[in-house]
Amino acid sequence: MTAAGAGAAGRGGDAVVLVRHGETEWSRDGRHTGRTDIPLTGEGRRQAGALGSRLAGCPFALVLTSPMSRARETCELAGQGGQVRVTDDLLEWDYGDYEGRRTSEIRAERPAWTLWRDGVPGGESPAEVGRRADRVIARARAAGGAVALFAHGHVLRVLAARWVGLPPAGGAHLALDTATVSVLGWERESPVIARWNLPATG
């Protein structure tokens, strides 16, 4: 991701670059990973380093990360640790009683369950995650330049949905892999998703 690649049109090129952290054991195994601080695997660290080439040449006015080590280490290995600020608003969805469980296991008990509609017992609702995303968006739009956000799959999907004016549940339609870069920007006065789910390499 060069400076030109990150600079979505309009509004002075103030793009917001979303970076999902590299692989962890739980992300690899499809387990909901919210507030458990699972580290990157060796492959996840390799992916994080490769993300640096995607971000090269893009001067960021603001870099924010989730406090979880998998996001912070991805930020550092991608070469953006020097100016990063930590914010709890980029924490992953609090999965409550479903932390560490796979969707297939949950649906064995609740066949119609979906995170995007139902939220989780003992955790966050979609609206609560949406409010955190809105606060991050407000900071990004006030930054006066390109912004990089290092965080997690579901919270970044909610953030992208809110960026374009969709409800938090709109993130259900935005699949996001580990170790990927996505770009939010502007087409004239309209907020847009300019690029989505770009792998660390390729």
Long-range contacts (C-beta under 8 A, 24 or more apart in sequence): 1-54, 1-55, 1-56, 1-58, 1-181, 1-183, 1-198, 2-56, 2-57, 2-58, 3-57, 3-58, 3-59, 3-146, 5-58, 5-183, 5-195, 6-55, 6-58, 6-146, 6-183, 7-58, 7-146, 7-185, 8-183, 8-184, 8-185, 8-186, 8-187, 8-192, 8-194, 8-195, 9-185, 9-186, 9-187, 9-188, 9-194, 10-185, 10-186, 10-187, 10-188, 10-189, 11-185, 11-186, 11-189, 12-145, 13-145, 13-146, 13-185, 14-61, 14-140, 14-141, 14-143, 14-144, 14-145, 14-146, 14-147, 14-185, 14-186, 15-146, 15-147, 15-183, 15-184, 15-185, 15-194, 16-137, 16-140, 16-146, 16-147, 16-148, 16-149, 16-163, 16-183, 16-184, 16-185, 17-55, 17-58, 17-60, 17-146, 17-147, 17-148, 17-149, 17-181, 17-182, 17-183, 17-184, 18-149, 18-151, 18-156, 18-159, 18-160, 18-181, 18-182, 18-183, 18-184, 19-51, 19-55, 19-74, 19-75, 19-78, 19-148, 19-149, 19-150, 19-151, 19-180, 19-181, 20-151, 20-152, 20-153, 20-156, 20-176, 20-177, 20-178, 20-179, 20-180, 21-48, 21-68, 21-70, 21-71, 21-73, 21-74, 21-150, 21-151, 21-152, 21-178, 21-179, 22-46, 22-47, 22-48, 22-51, 22-70, 22-73, 22-74, 22-77, 22-178, 22-179, 22-200, 23-47, 23-178, 23-179, 24-70, 24-178, 26-100, 27-153, 27-178, 29-102, 30-102, 30-103, 30-104, 31-100, 31-101, 31-102, 32-95, 32-98, 32-99, 32-100, 32-101, 32-102, 32-103, 33-92, 33-95, 33-99, 33-100, 33-152, 34-91, 34-92, 34-93, 34-94, 34-95, 34-96, 34-99, 34-123, 35-68, 35-91, 35-92, 35-94, 35-95, 35-99, 36-99, 36-100, 37-68, 37-69, 37-70, 38-70, 39-69, 39-70, 39-73, 40-69, 40-70, 40-73, 40-74, 44-70, 44-74, 44-178, 44-179, 45-73, 45-77, 47-74, 47-178, 47-179, 47-200, 48-73, 48-74, 48-76, 48-77, 48-78, 48-179, 48-200, 49-77, 49-78, 50-179, 50-200, 50-201, 51-77, 51-78, 51-179, 51-181, 51-200, 52-77, 52-78, 52-79, 53-200, 53-201, 54-78, 54-181, 54-198, 54-200, 55-79, 55-80, 55-148, 55-181, 58-146, 58-148, 59-145, 59-146, 60-145, 60-146, 60-147, 60-148, 61-143, 61-144, 61-145, 61-146, 61-147, 62-139, 62-140, 62-143, 62-145, 62-147, 62-148, 63-147, 63-148, 63-149, 63-150, 64-90, 64-136, 64-139, 64-140, 64-147, 64-148, 64-149, 64-150, 65-90, 65-149, 65-150, 65-151, 66-90, 66-91, 66-92, 66-150, 66-151, 66-152, 66-155, 67-91, 68-92, 68-152, 70-152, 71-150, 71-151, 71-152, 72-150, 74-150, 74-179, 75-148, 75-150, 78-150, 80-148, 80-150, 84-150, 87-136, 87-139, 88-132, 89-132, 89-133, 89-135, 89-136, 90-132, 90-136, 90-149, 90-150, 90-151, 90-152, 90-155, 91-132, 91-151, 91-152, 91-155, 92-151, 92-152, 92-153, 92-154, 92-155, 93-120, 93-123, 93-124, 93-129, 93-152, 93-154, 93-155, 93-158, 94-120, 94-123, 94-124, 95-120, 95-123, 96-120, 96-121, 96-122, 96-123, 96-124, 97-121, 97-122, 97-123, 98-123, 99-123, 114-172, 115-154, 116-168, 116-169, 116-171, 116-172, 117-169, 126-158, 126-167, 126-168, 126-169, 127-168, 129-154, 129-155, 129-158, 129-168, 130-158, 130-162, 130-167, 130-168, 133-158, 133-159, 133-161, 133-162, 133-168, 134-162, 137-162, 137-163, 153-178, 156-182, 159-184, 160-184, 160-193, 160-196, 163-191, 163-193, 164-191, 164-192, 164-193, 165-191
